[in-house]
Amino acid sequence: MNFEAFFKDWLIRQENLSYQLLDAIAPENIHNNELHQCLIDQVLSHYQQYYLEKSLAATEDVFQIISPPWLTFPERTFLWIGGFRPSLIFKLIANSVQDLTAEQESEVQQVKAETRREERELGQTMARVQESVASAPFMNLARRSANLVDGEVPEAEAAMKELQKGMVAVLEAADALRSTAAWKVLQILLPIQTVKFLAAVAQFHLTTRRWCLDRDQGLCAIRQPLFIFFLG
């Protein structure tokens, strides 16, 4: 199964889990810690599978993973190095978990500061990799791609492989930062708070996708305010 097919199936499971998460925070289940922990484990396994498959797909074609053609154009414009911006997590926490203690709030703010710093550093690394495409040797080869002589063909292939290698490394670092930021936050939250947060993440992801699909069909007016609320 290629990654596009996997992603379609993964989204179906994501929607099913979203319903379960919302049900788990209903009044009759609010104190059911066993249900919450079981569901948390399922959701984390679900995301772990996504990142594993994504990593494998990136080794085959990292450029396709960085800008997935199976996403709508609006979705691709919101991507940050092949996924969501890690600092988005903290906006979702603020919107979904209203009962953080002062100690929890302080710990979340510390993780937020660390994440934003690493996010900036990784953005700079990505910029350097992208700038390497404009380097003189690479550009000379690109301009002469139709007329390369035998000795230059391996050189061009080597340059492209080096670029792909750099992109894979940055993508893996970005996914690691996304996962690490989320994991650090989950260590701070109580099980019921974690379920609320994971429900918000799933709803945000699914709502964003529906909004983007609707936009392509000229039906975005209703969902647009919610989408802007989360991103603003």
C-alpha positions as CSV (number, residue, x, y, z in Angstrom):
1,M,0.0,0.0,0.0
2,N,1.4,3.4,-0.9
3,F,1.3,6.3,1.5
4,E,-1.6,8.1,-0.1
5,A,-3.8,4.9,0.2
6,F,-2.6,4.5,3.8
7,F,-3.4,8.1,4.6
8,K,-7.0,7.7,3.3
9,D,-7.5,4.7,5.6
10,W,-5.8,6.4,8.4
11,L,-8.2,9.4,8.2
12,I,-11.2,7.0,8.4
13,R,-9.7,5.6,11.7
14,Q,-9.0,9.2,12.8
15,E,-12.7,10.1,12.4
16,N,-13.8,7.0,14.3
17,L,-11.4,7.7,17.1
18,S,-12.6,11.3,17.2
19,Y,-16.1,10.1,17.9
20,Q,-14.8,7.9,20.7
21,L,-12.9,10.8,22.2
22,L,-15.9,13.0,22.2
23,D,-18.0,10.3,23.8
24,A,-15.3,9.8,26.5
25,I,-15.7,13.4,27.7
26,A,-19.4,13.2,27.9
27,P,-20.8,13.7,31.5
28,E,-21.5,10.0,32.0
29,N,-17.9,9.1,31.2
30,I,-16.1,12.0,32.7
31,H,-14.7,10.0,35.6
32,N,-14.1,6.7,33.7
33,N,-10.3,6.7,34.0
34,E,-10.0,3.2,32.6
35,L,-11.8,4.2,29.5
36,H,-9.7,7.3,29.1
37,Q,-6.4,5.5,29.4
38,C,-7.5,2.8,27.0
39,L,-8.5,5.4,24.5
40,I,-5.3,7.4,25.0
41,D,-3.2,4.3,24.2
42,Q,-5.2,3.7,21.0
43,V,-4.8,7.2,19.8
44,L,-1.1,7.3,20.5
45,S,-0.7,4.0,18.6
46,H,-2.7,5.5,15.8
47,Y,-0.3,8.5,15.5
48,Q,2.8,6.3,15.9
49,Q,1.7,4.2,12.9
50,Y,1.2,7.4,10.9
51,Y,4.8,8.6,11.6
52,L,6.3,5.2,10.9
53,E,4.6,5.0,7.5
54,K,5.4,8.6,6.8
55,S,9.1,8.0,7.5
56,L,9.2,5.0,5.2
57,A,7.5,6.9,2.5
58,A,9.9,9.8,2.8
59,T,12.9,7.6,2.1
60,E,11.2,6.8,-1.3
61,D,10.2,10.4,-2.2
62,V,10.8,13.0,0.4
63,F,9.5,15.8,-1.9
64,Q,6.1,14.2,-2.2
65,I,5.9,14.0,1.6
66,I,7.0,17.6,2.1
67,S,4.2,18.8,-0.3
68,P,1.7,15.9,-0.5
69,P,-0.3,16.0,-3.8
70,W,-3.2,14.1,-2.0
71,L,-3.8,17.2,0.1
72,T,-5.8,20.1,-1.2
73,F,-3.9,23.3,-2.1
74,P,-5.1,25.2,1.0
75,E,-3.9,22.3,3.2
76,R,-0.5,22.3,1.6
77,T,-0.1,26.1,2.2
78,F,-0.6,25.5,6.0
79,L,2.1,22.8,6.2
80,W,5.3,23.4,8.1
81,I,8.1,21.0,6.9
82,G,5.6,18.3,5.9
83,G,3.2,18.6,8.9
84,F,1.6,20.9,11.5
85,R,3.7,23.6,13.2
86,P,4.5,22.2,16.7
87,S,3.6,25.4,18.5
88,L,0.0,24.9,17.3
89,I,-0.3,22.3,20.1
90,F,-0.4,25.1,22.7
91,K,-3.2,26.9,21.1
92,L,-5.2,23.7,21.0
93,I,-4.5,23.1,24.7
94,A,-5.6,26.7,25.6
95,N,-8.9,26.1,23.7
96,S,-9.6,22.6,25.0
97,V,-8.3,22.3,28.5
98,Q,-9.7,25.0,30.8
99,D,-8.8,23.5,34.1
100,L,-5.0,23.5,34.2
101,T,-3.6,24.1,37.6
102,A,-1.0,26.9,38.1
103,E,1.8,24.3,38.2
104,Q,0.5,22.7,35.0
105,E,0.2,26.0,33.3
106,S,3.8,26.9,34.2
107,E,5.1,23.5,32.9
108,V,3.1,23.9,29.6
109,Q,4.6,27.4,29.2
110,Q,8.1,26.0,29.6
111,V,7.5,23.3,27.0
112,K,6.0,26.0,24.7
113,A,9.1,28.2,25.0
114,E,11.4,25.2,24.3
115,T,9.3,24.1,21.4
116,R,9.3,27.6,19.8
117,R,13.0,27.9,20.1
118,E,13.6,24.5,18.5
119,E,11.0,25.4,15.8
120,R,12.9,28.5,14.9
121,E,16.2,26.7,14.7
122,L,14.7,23.9,12.6
123,G,13.2,26.5,10.3
124,Q,16.6,28.0,9.8
125,T,18.0,24.6,9.0
126,M,15.3,24.0,6.4
127,A,16.1,27.4,4.8
128,R,19.7,26.4,4.5
129,V,18.8,23.2,2.8
130,Q,16.5,25.0,0.4
131,E,19.2,27.6,-0.3
132,S,21.6,24.9,-1.3
133,V,19.5,24.4,-4.5
134,A,20.5,27.9,-5.5
135,S,24.2,27.2,-5.1
136,A,26.4,27.8,-8.1
137,P,27.3,24.1,-8.9
138,F,23.7,22.9,-8.5
139,M,22.3,25.7,-10.7
140,N,24.9,25.2,-13.4
141,L,24.0,21.6,-13.6
142,A,20.3,22.4,-13.6
143,R,20.7,24.9,-16.5
144,R,22.7,22.3,-18.5
145,S,20.5,19.3,-17.6
146,A,19.6,18.6,-21.2
147,N,23.2,18.7,-22.4
148,L,25.1,17.0,-19.6
149,V,28.1,14.9,-20.7
150,D,28.8,11.5,-19.2
151,G,31.1,12.8,-16.5
152,E,28.5,15.3,-15.3
153,V,25.5,12.9,-15.1
154,P,26.8,11.2,-11.9
155,E,27.6,14.6,-10.5
156,A,24.0,15.8,-11.1
157,E,22.7,12.6,-9.5
158,A,24.9,13.0,-6.6
159,A,23.8,16.6,-6.1
160,M,20.1,15.6,-6.1
161,K,20.8,12.7,-3.7
162,E,22.5,15.1,-1.3
163,L,19.5,17.5,-1.5
164,Q,17.1,14.6,-0.8
165,K,19.3,13.5,2.1
166,G,19.1,16.9,3.6
167,M,15.4,17.2,3.2
168,V,14.8,13.7,4.8
169,A,17.0,14.8,7.7
170,V,15.0,18.0,8.3
171,L,11.6,16.2,7.9
172,E,12.6,13.6,10.4
173,A,13.8,16.3,12.8
174,A,10.4,18.2,12.3
175,D,8.4,15.0,13.0
176,A,10.5,14.3,16.0
177,L,9.8,17.8,17.3
178,R,6.1,17.4,16.7
179,S,6.1,14.1,18.6
180,T,8.4,15.3,21.4
181,A,6.3,18.5,22.0
182,A,3.1,16.4,22.2
183,W,4.7,13.8,24.5
184,K,6.0,16.4,26.9
185,V,2.5,18.0,27.1
186,L,0.9,14.6,27.7
187,Q,3.2,14.0,30.7
188,I,1.7,17.2,32.3
189,L,-2.0,16.5,31.7
190,L,-4.3,14.3,33.7
191,P,-6.0,11.5,31.7
192,I,-9.3,13.4,31.3
193,Q,-7.4,16.5,30.2
194,T,-5.4,14.4,27.7
195,V,-8.6,13.0,26.2
196,K,-10.0,16.6,25.9
197,F,-6.7,17.7,24.2
198,L,-6.6,14.7,21.8
199,A,-10.3,15.3,20.9
200,A,-9.4,18.9,20.1
201,V,-6.5,17.8,17.9
202,A,-8.6,15.3,16.0
203,Q,-11.4,17.8,15.5
204,F,-9.0,20.4,14.4
205,H,-7.4,18.1,11.8
206,L,-10.8,16.8,10.5
207,T,-12.4,20.2,10.5
208,T,-9.4,21.7,8.7
209,R,-9.6,19.0,6.0
210,R,-13.3,19.4,5.5
211,W,-12.9,23.2,5.3
212,C,-10.2,22.9,2.7
213,L,-12.2,20.3,0.7
214,D,-15.3,22.6,0.9
215,R,-13.2,25.6,-0.2
216,D,-12.2,23.8,-3.4
217,Q,-16.0,23.3,-4.0
218,G,-16.9,26.9,-3.1
219,L,-18.6,25.8,0.2
220,C,-16.2,27.2,2.7
221,A,-18.2,30.1,4.2
222,I,-19.7,28.2,7.2
223,R,-16.6,26.5,8.4
224,Q,-14.1,29.3,7.8
225,P,-14.6,31.1,11.1
226,L,-13.8,28.0,13.1
227,F,-10.7,27.4,11.0
228,I,-9.5,30.9,11.4
229,F,-10.2,30.8,15.2
230,F,-7.8,27.9,15.6
231,L,-5.0,29.3,13.4
232,G,-5.3,32.9,14.5
